[in-house]
């Protein structure tokens, strides 16, 4: 199972992730992502991978359950 | 049965009742010397003579910096990592309403150092660092003198050192402390790795609060049955509690866990005014209304159902001459300003919450409580460290406990002007 997590220190609130992964990510009023920790599967997993690639500060992480 | 035997370290009887930790305080003018310390407590047993993690587990000791993590689990986790561990004794105590750790390092430096040495021996560390706030000159002096006084004789192969770290609320957070020791930057880091995996110089690092280590130094000597002779079966031992606000004799007291709050207040000389509420657990803690707290005891099991935690055991008694909303507004501004400034939700969220409380306190006749509740829920869990979580928990308790006062403020009224919470000024050091 994979889940999306954000590194809040490196995140600068560019907001691309919310456009690319609306299934799991919303932005707060300051533009910082609020991440739904539900696992991503299927299409959401593909969107998640794309969002991770697109993050300009490499703050978005796709993590496998340990 | 010889006198010699009776005096050997492992058979020294521990203090029979209370105080335990504070039994070693010989003077409020100067730290306890090594000779005085040994006369009260005897020596630590030799490293190989005891199973410290086993004793600590049997004693039920938990971390006393506020988080309450089981100490034995942490000892074992550090010991099981590859590489030679490092011990960090955390005496930074950035919590403005807590004074217990400062009391320990100022008056009982040898007990703290014994705890650091015993923990180091248990995990196989050669280095133990005591981290003290830069502002606590007395504590730093007491520790440095105590380390010199020991001259390495008592500590076998453990090197002790006291380090001054920046003040401020977040600098004492575990990962901030590690980053400061490694790179001179006292700000939290993203985890994992956690300090027990990779800490000082990338070595597995045991970070323990100094009261935890002082308790551990006594458990190493007197055992787990002795430790459990005080307190309750689920929450054994004694606790250093800092009580302030409207009590006659504010200060740090050692009491048994399970002591009724009412009794603690009596020990601190009783209340000096009618009580509006209690702040329990520090600025990361919760407000409890006077009636909610009336029959509470100093136990997590008793406080949790009331929506509070014992945390670092710091308590403020808020009198009716002070207003809960105004006091919360001041504390929230401090907490927002104490953010390390790294995470968006903490920087913007806490500032927005503090502003909203300030408007409420200023009686601007706007009802922003729904908005506030939404921000509070939104910020939770979104920082690299727990600073925003602690701050919004505190804010949330204020909205709950001071609902009536908030309503009055919306209508333009306030019931108390007195300032009771010791909110530090925000200096450059606290914000960055």
Interface residues (C-beta under 8 A of the other chain):
Chain A: X7 X8 X9 X10 X11 X12 X13 X28 X30 X31 X32 X34
Chain B: X188 X189 X190 X342 X343 X344 X345 X346 X348 X349 X378 X382 X383 X384
